Amino acid sequence: MLEGVTQIIVGEKPVDYYQQVLQEAKDIGLDSIVSDVNQVFQKG
């Protein structure tokens, strides 16, 4: 994911590429990981 964002920032990929980066992150389960981490922090 970081590589994709970096490619956008340095101009190697168009800004529209960000949607693909997000989809790839979701495909590998990033949403689930973020949800789990948020639950841990909410419990304190």
Sequence and secondary structure as in RCSB ss.txt:
>XXXX:A:sequence
MLEGVTQIIVGEKPVDYYQQVLQEAKDIGLDSIVSDVNQVFQKG
>XXXX:A:secstr
 HHHHHHHHTTSS TTHHHHHHHHHHHTTHHHHHHHHHHHHHH 
